[in-house]
Amino acid sequence: MALITMRAAAERLGVGYSTLKRWVHTGRVRTTRTEGGHHRISDAEIDRMTARQQPDDRQRARPPVADESLGGLSARNRLHGFIEEVRIDGLLAQVRLRVGDQRLTAVITADAVHALKLRRGNDAIAIIKSTEVMIATLAKAESKPKGRAKK
């Protein structure tokens, strides 16, 4: 029985490290602990989790109207994924999105990162239009804008 690290397991499962940690702490994923107290995950457990997360199941789990908040957008190429990394340097930011087993990088403004509250592990949507890649998040039903948007 081969044991792998949490980071390697997260990579194989296509989820963020923090998501896998949360699954371990809630008992959703079974692990073995090393003498030093580190979690290791067996290949059998990875296979069990992979079978549980078939791509068709993940698509069905999303609400059918998930993109409704973006309905007025002309871009139709929308890729759902999660944020793997956010790097901010001055006015610009680099956002790396994980879509299935693929990675997509978008360069956007640092203001957009702050406005969308983009964080590693968050779900996001890559919107591809011609030569541009935009990053979006779904509007939360319970959150209301706290003022008028500046033009």
C-alpha positions in Angstrom: 0.0 0.0 0.0 1.7 3.2 -1.2 1.2 6.3 0.8 1.4 9.8 -0.6 1.6 13.3 0.9 -1.5 15.5 1.2 -0.2 17.9 -1.5 0.4 15.1 -4.0 -3.1 13.6 -3.2 -4.7 17.0 -3.7 -3.0 17.3 -7.0 -4.2 13.8 -8.1 -7.7 14.6 -7.0 -7.8 17.9 -8.7 -8.7 19.8 -5.5 -7.0 22.5 -3.4 -4.7 21.5 -0.5 -6.9 23.4 1.9 -10.0 21.5 0.6 -8.3 18.1 1.1 -7.3 19.2 4.6 -10.9 20.1 5.4 -12.0 16.7 4.1 -9.5 14.9 6.3 -10.5 16.8 9.4 -14.2 16.2 8.8 -13.6 12.5 8.2 -14.5 12.4 4.5 -11.0 11.1 3.6 -9.3 8.4 5.6 -5.6 8.9 6.2 -2.6 7.3 8.0 -0.5 9.4 10.3 3.3 9.2 10.4 5.3 9.2 13.6 5.7 12.9 13.1 2.0 13.4 13.0 1.7 14.1 9.2 -1.2 12.7 7.2 -0.5 10.3 4.4 -3.2 9.0 2.0 -3.2 5.6 0.4 -3.6 4.9 -3.4 -6.8 2.9 -2.5 -8.3 6.0 -0.8 -7.3 8.2 -3.8 -9.1 5.7 -6.1 -12.2 5.7 -3.8 -12.3 9.5 -3.9 -11.7 9.7 -7.6 -14.6 7.3 -8.3 -16.7 9.4 -6.1 -15.9 12.6 -8.0 -16.6 11.6 -11.6 -16.8 14.7 -13.8 -20.5 14.0 -14.7 -21.3 13.9 -10.9 -19.6 17.2 -10.3 -21.5 18.9 -13.1 -24.8 17.5 -11.8 -24.0 18.8 -8.3 -24.0 22.4 -9.6 -27.3 24.1 -9.7 -28.6 24.2 -13.3 -28.9 28.0 -13.2 -25.4 28.5 -11.8 -24.5 30.9 -14.6 -27.7 32.9 -14.4 -25.9 35.8 -12.7 -23.7 36.0 -15.8 -26.6 35.6 -18.2 -26.1 39.0 -19.8 -22.5 38.3 -20.8 -21.9 37.6 -24.5 -19.0 35.2 -23.8 -20.3 31.6 -23.8 -17.0 29.8 -23.2 -17.1 29.4 -19.4 -14.9 27.0 -17.6 -15.7 26.2 -14.0 -12.8 25.5 -11.7 -11.1 26.5 -8.5 -8.4 29.0 -7.8 -5.0 27.4 -7.3 -2.9 30.5 -6.9 -3.3 34.3 -6.7 -0.2 36.5 -7.1 -0.5 40.3 -6.7 2.3 42.5 -7.9 1.5 46.2 -8.0 -1.4 47.0 -10.2 -1.7 43.6 -11.8 -2.4 40.1 -10.5 -1.9 36.6 -11.8 -4.7 34.1 -11.1 -4.1 30.4 -11.8 -7.3 28.5 -12.1 -7.6 24.7 -12.0 -10.2 23.3 -14.5 -10.2 19.5 -14.2 -6.7 18.4 -14.8 -5.8 21.6 -16.7 -4.4 24.9 -15.4 -5.4 28.3 -16.8 -3.7 31.6 -16.0 -5.3 35.0 -16.3 -3.6 38.4 -15.7 -6.1 40.8 -14.2 -6.0 44.0 -12.2 -5.2 43.8 -8.5 -8.4 45.8 -7.9 -10.4 43.0 -9.6 -8.8 40.4 -7.3 -9.8 42.5 -4.2 -13.3 43.3 -5.5 -14.1 39.6 -6.3 -12.3 38.5 -3.1 -10.4 35.9 -5.0 -8.6 33.5 -2.7 -6.8 30.2 -3.2 -9.3 27.3 -3.0 -12.3 29.4 -4.0 -14.6 28.3 -6.9 -14.4 30.6 -9.9 -15.3 30.7 -13.6 -12.9 31.5 -16.5 -14.6 33.3 -19.2 -12.9 33.2 -22.5 -13.7 35.6 -25.3 -11.4 36.0 -28.3 -7.9 36.7 -27.0 -9.1 37.6 -23.4 -9.5 35.5 -20.4 -11.7 36.9 -17.5 -12.2 35.5 -14.1 -15.7 35.6 -12.4 -17.4 34.3 -9.3 -21.1 33.5 -9.0 -23.2 36.1 -7.1 -24.3 34.9 -3.7 -28.1 35.2 -3.3 -27.8 36.4 0.3 -25.2 39.1 -0.4 -26.4 42.5 -1.5 -24.3 45.3 -2.9 -23.2 47.7 -0.2 -23.5 50.9 -2.2 -23.6 52.2 -5.7 -20.9 51.1 -8.1 -18.6 53.9 -9.2 -18.5 54.6 -12.9 
